[in-house]
């Protein structure tokens, strides 16, 4: 298949923090887009750009050649893709499903096989880069699926991200995202601990950032989330509750492979603590609040 703006009809399911920007970039590239999301008001921005509304994922697929989805949890993926009113039920042979949710590798394989039985292609393509990466079309896209389908979708990948790499067959994109989340989880603990140390030592946090962010200790999380932590801006670029879901998937996969990941397990428990304290809908960098409480530090009032 050839995927081209002006001829290929795009469907989009899920317009949250990430999805609305990603969908908007496809519209900006000249693709016609039909959308569905559970809360219609979240679609306003893309509807104003010219997207059309459909009343169900099935209806989105019936009007589309390629259907993208990015929702919250594996159960949501199953519903919007495989349910009675799901996208696959509305897909014509030769169309493509692309799930960009961070989800279970086994579910990606299940969707691939169900789609193949109907003559539909399926790709798992989770992303990394947060809200800023989505807004600026700088996402890293990790892809699992048939090589010819992945390459045909290249105009879409280029509209949304700076790096789109096929990792292998169905489920390989999701496995790669688990690697990504494992790296982020343990790094975020270090970012929080480092800034806490700086605060208790009486250092100026902005000045500390000038020294450490560009050195060997530098990281994407430190550069992007450090200033937000210092400014007490814990708005979500990526929800805590979704990150807990991701770490849970990674830990389940690790257990299945008889792999011990103690650093990830610790980070998972710290995030569960943050969620228990009411932080589930904050950004992942709000881990700083839970870490500070361990040492009786009121981070926000410092």
PyMOL commands that set and color helices and strands:
alter all, ss='L'
color gray80, all
select helices_A, chain A and resi 19-28+40-48+57-62+74-82+87-90+105-117+130-135+147-152+154-160+172-200+205-212+220-230+240-256+262-279+284-294+299-301
alter helices_A, ss='H'
color red, helices_A
select strands_A, chain A and resi 9-13+32-36+52-53+66-69+96-99+121-128+139-144+161-168
alter strands_A, ss='S'
color yellow, strands_A
deselect
rebuild
show_as cartoon
